[in-house]
Amino acid sequence: TALCASHPRLKFLVAVLDAAQQHAAAVVASRFRNVHLWGSWWFSALPSVAAEGTAMRLEMLGVEFTFCASSAKLHDQLIYKWRNSRALLTSTLAAKYADVAARGWRVSRGDIRRDVQRLLGGAYEEFMRKRL
């Protein structure tokens, strides 16, 4: 946090290594305008770790993070990672939308389109355009 506070005009893209760091990184991203959570380190690609981290980020940050950023070095890894990530994002968002619908909020196709677009790069693009 000291680094982010000391350099408020410098943008930081953060990908954390493990599950224990996910919460701390989300807290930092929620406190500092110059921090953007960008994907996850490939060691965090275990389905249980990725599902928990994604759900926690959605709860803390809404759609103000980049869900998936590949560290794949080979095309076959990219395809494999994208298929798994897409399934994870679908199930995580479906659970989140079911929760808000149960509370009386009507979720539209436009809401879903907007959120997916933000999670798959739109939030990153907005972060990079942001003036600090």
ROBA-500639 format. One record per residue: x, y, z of N, C-alpha, C in turn. Coordinates in steps of 0.1 Angstrom, whole numbers, padded with zeros to 4 digits, always signed. Each point is the difference from the previous one (the first is absolute). Example, Ala and Ser with C-alpha at 12.3 -4.5 7.8 and 13.67 -1.06 7.14 Angstrom:
+0132-0057+0078-0009+0012+0000+0009+0012+0000/-0004+0011-0007+0009+0011+0000-0008+0011+0008/
//
This chain:
+0008-0012+0000-0008+0012+0000+0009+0013+0000/+0011-0001+0006+0009+0012+0001+0004+0004-0014/+0003-0010-0009+0004+0002-0013-0011+0007-0008/-0012-0004+0001-0011+0006-0007-0003+0014+0005/+0001+0002+0013-0002+0013+0006+0011+0010-0003/+0012-0005-0001+0012+0008-0003+0000+0005-0015/-0007-0008-0009+0000+0003-0014-0014+0001-0005/-0008+0010+0004-0014+0000-0004-0003+0002-0015/+0010+0005-0007-0001+0002-0015+0005-0011-0008/+0005-0011+0006+0006-0012-0007-0011-0011+0001/-0003-0006-0011-0010-0011+0000+0007-0013+0002/-0007-0008+0008+0005-0014+0004-0010-0010-0005/+0005-0010-0008-0008-0011-0004+0005-0012+0010/-0009-0006+0007+0003-0009+0010-0006-0014-0003/+0009-0010+0000-0005-0014-0001+0007-0007+0012/-0007-0006+0008+0006-0006+0012+0002-0015-0001/+0009-0005+0008+0004-0014-0002-0009-0010+0006/-0006+0002+0012-0007-0011+0006-0013+0005+0007/-0008-0009+0004-0013+0003+0006+0001+0009+0012/+0010-0001+0008+0001+0008+0012+0002+0015-0003/+0006+0003-0012+0002+0013-0004-0012+0007-0007/-0009-0008-0005-0012+0005-0007-0007+0011+0008/-0003-0003+0012-0008+0009+0008+0008+0013+0002/+0012-0001+0004+0008+0012+0002+0001+0008-0013/+0002-0006-0011+0001+0007-0013-0013+0007-0003/-0012-0006+0003-0013+0006-0003-0002+0012+0009/+0005-0001+0013-0001+0012+0009+0008+0011-0005/+0012-0002-0004+0009+0010-0006-0006+0006-0012/-0006-0008-0009-0006+0005-0012-0012+0009+0003/-0007-0003+0011-0012+0007+0003+0004+0014+0007/+0012+0001+0005+0004+0012+0007+0008+0009-0009/+0006-0005-0010+0009+0009-0008-0005+0000-0015/-0002+0012-0005-0004+0002-0014+0010-0004-0010/+0013-0001+0004+0010-0004-0009+0004-0014+0000/-0009-0009+0005+0003-0014+0001-0012-0007-0008/+0004-0010-0008-0010-0008-0008+0004-0014+0001/-0009-0009+0005+0002-0014+0001-0001-0006-0015/+0010-0006-0004+0001-0005-0014+0002-0015+0000/-0010-0007-0002+0001-0015-0001+0005-0006+0013/+0006-0012-0001+0006-0007+0011+0013-0007-0005/+0009-0002+0009+0012-0007-0003-0004-0014-0004/+0007-0007-0008-0004-0013-0005+0000-0010+0011/+0007+0002+0011-0001-0010+0011-0014+0001+0007/-0007+0010-0003-0014+0002+0006-0010-0006-0009/+0004-0007-0010-0010-0005-0010-0007-0013+0004/+0002-0004+0012-0007-0012+0005-0015+0004+0001/-0009-0008-0004-0014+0004-0001-0006+0005+0014/+0004-0006+0011-0006+0004+0013+0006+0014+0004/+0013+0002-0003+0006+0013+0004-0005+0011-0009/-0001-0003-0013-0005+0010-0010-0015+0004+0003/-0008-0010+0003-0014+0003+0003-0002+0008+0013/+0008-0003+0010-0001+0008+0012+0005+0014-0001/+0011+0001-0007+0006+0013-0003-0009+0009-0008/-0006-0006-0011-0008+0008-0008-0013+0005+0007/-0006-0009+0008-0012+0003+0007+0003+0011+0010/+0012-0001+0007+0004+0011+0010+0002+0013-0007/+0007+0000-0012+0002+0012-0007-0013+0007-0004/-0009-0008-0005-0013+0005-0004-0007+0007+0012/+0000-0007+0012-0006+0006+0012+0007+0013+0004/+0013+0001-0001+0007+0012+0005+0001+0011-0011/+0002-0004-0012+0003+0010-0011-0011+0001-0010/-0010-0008+0000-0010+0000-0011+0007-0005-0012/-0001+0007-0011+0007-0004-0013+0012+0009-0003/+0006+0006+0010+0011+0009-0001+0014-0008+0000/+0001-0011-0006+0012-0007-0001+0000-0008-0014/+0011-0005-0003+0001-0008-0013+0000-0015+0005/-0010-0007-0005-0002-0014+0005+0011-0009-0005/+0003+0000-0012+0010-0010-0005+0010+0007-0009/+0013-0002+0003+0011+0005-0008+0009-0012-0001/+0002-0005-0012+0008-0012-0002+0015+0002+0001/+0006-0010+0007+0014+0000+0000+0005-0012-0009/-0009-0005-0008+0003-0011-0009+0012+0003-0009/+0009-0009-0002+0011+0002-0009-0002-0008-0013/-0010-0009+0000-0003-0008-0012-0015+0001-0003/-0003+0000-0013-0014+0001-0004-0009-0010+0007/+0005-0013+0001-0009-0010+0006-0003+0003+0014/+0009+0007+0007-0002+0004+0014-0010+0011+0001/+0000+0009-0010-0009+0011+0000-0014-0005-0002/-0002-0009-0009-0014-0006-0003-0005-0008+0012/+0009-0008+0006-0004-0007+0012-0004+0009+0012/+0009+0010+0002-0003+0010+0011-0013+0008-0003/-0002+0004-0012-0012+0007-0004-0013-0008+0003/+0000-0012-0005-0011-0009+0002-0004-0002+0015/+0010-0002+0008-0002-0001+0015-0004+0013+0006/+0006+0011-0004-0003+0013+0005-0015+0004-0003/-0003-0003-0013-0014+0004-0004-0011-0008+0008/+0003-0013+0002-0010-0008+0008+0000+0006+0015/+0011+0004+0005+0000+0005+0014-0007+0013+0000/+0003+0009-0009-0007+0013+0000-0015-0002-0002/-0005-0009-0008-0014-0002-0002-0006-0005+0013/+0005-0009+0007-0006-0005+0012+0001+0010+0011/+0011+0008+0001+0001+0010+0011-0010+0011-0003/-0001+0005-0012-0010+0011-0003-0014-0005+0002/-0003-0013-0004-0014-0005+0001-0004+0000+0015/+0009-0004+0009-0003-0001+0014-0002+0015+0005/+0008+0009-0004-0001+0014+0004-0013+0006-0004/-0004-0002-0013-0012+0005-0005-0012-0007+0007/+0001-0013+0003-0011-0006+0007-0002+0006+0014/+0011+0003+0006+0000+0007+0013-0007+0013+0000/+0004+0009-0010-0007+0013-0001-0014-0001-0004/-0003-0010-0009-0014-0002-0004-0009-0004+0012/+0006-0008+0009-0008-0004+0011-0003+0011+0010/+0008+0011-0001-0002+0012+0008-0009+0010-0007/-0005-0004-0012-0010+0009-0007+0006+0008-0011/+0012-0001-0003+0006+0007-0011-0002-0007-0013/-0005+0006-0010-0001-0006-0013+0012+0002-0009/+0006-0012-0003+0013+0001-0008-0004-0002-0015/+0004+0010-0008-0003+0000-0014+0012-0006-0008/-0003-0003-0013+0011-0004-0009+0011+0011-0001/-0005+0012+0000+0009+0011-0001+0010+0001+0012/-0006-0003+0012+0009+0000+0012+0010-0011-0001/-0004-0012-0005+0010-0011-0001+0010+0004-0011/-0004+0005-0011+0009+0004-0011+0011+0010+0005/-0005+0010+0007+0008+0011+0006+0011-0006+0010/-0005-0009+0009+0009-0005+0010+0010-0009-0006/-0004-0009-0010+0010-0009-0006+0010+0008-0008/-0004+0011-0007+0009+0008-0008+0010+0007+0010/-0004+0004+0011+0009+0007+0010+0010-0010+0005/-0005-0012+0004+0009-0010+0006+0010-0006-0010/-0004+0000-0013+0009-0005-0010+0009+0010-0008/+0001+0012+0007+0009+0010-0006-0004+0014+0001/-0013+0002+0001-0005+0014+0000+0004+0007+0013/+0001-0006+0011+0004+0007+0012+0015+0003-0001/+0008-0009-0006+0014+0003-0002+0002+0012-0009/-0008+0000-0011+0001+0012-0010-0003+0013+0007/-0011-0001+0008-0004+0013+0007+0011+0004+0010/+0006-0010+0007+0010+0003+0010+0012+0007-0008/+0004-0005-0011+0011+0005-0007-0003+0014-0006/-0012+0003-0003-0004+0013-0005-0001+0011+0012/-0002-0005+0012-0003+0008+0011+0012+0010+0003/-0003+0012+0002+0011+0010+0004+0001+0000+0015/+0012-0001+0005+0002+0000+0015+0005+0013+0004/
//
